[in-house]
Amino acid sequence: MVYNISPMRNVFFILSTTFLIASNALAADGRNTFTGHYKNQIALHVGQGINSGFIIPPPDQFVPFNLLNIQYSQPTTFFGLPARQSINVNQTIGYGNKYGWHWRDYTIPMVMLSGDVRLSEYKNIYVASGAGIGLQAQQNERLGAKLLFQFKIIAGWHINDKWGLEVFMHHFSNANTADENYSYAFYGLGVTYNF
């Protein structure tokens, strides 16, 4: 049996689940899930590209396409839930050809504003979801617009009060604001530092 679930249904399911499982916001001591007691965070994320329209179901077509992301964040809340607001500088790096795409053509810088919201937390481990909006330096045959929207899912682990690790899934598209909207999608790993 083959299931054909549209990306919009996936987004609706994930957002609905977000509001159902989200718990109370800040701890009594004012600690933020992402930054602890600190007011600033810097992160470096590296991602492996997949030839997929969305990040769910899991990928089966890895491609010669990578993401390098530098992110500066500050703590905030979103409807009472711990959150972070971020400025992102992204660089996609493509090389070679695979699945009919010339990936080197998509080596393009991007800038984005994003927000992440804590969904669940247990001791030093957390799960979060986020969204963003930004611009890529040039449109192309894969994403036919400079305007980009981002959706992400994150699982994080606090090594100590300053350092952390994150595993992520990122999806970038133009939300059908142009005819070409094959999206970029990445799975990857990041390091965070609070100060």
Summary of the structure (lengths in Angstrom):
residues: 195
radius of gyration: 16.8
end to end distance: 50.7
largest distance: 53.4
contacts: 618
relative contact order: 0.20
helix: 10%
strand: 56%
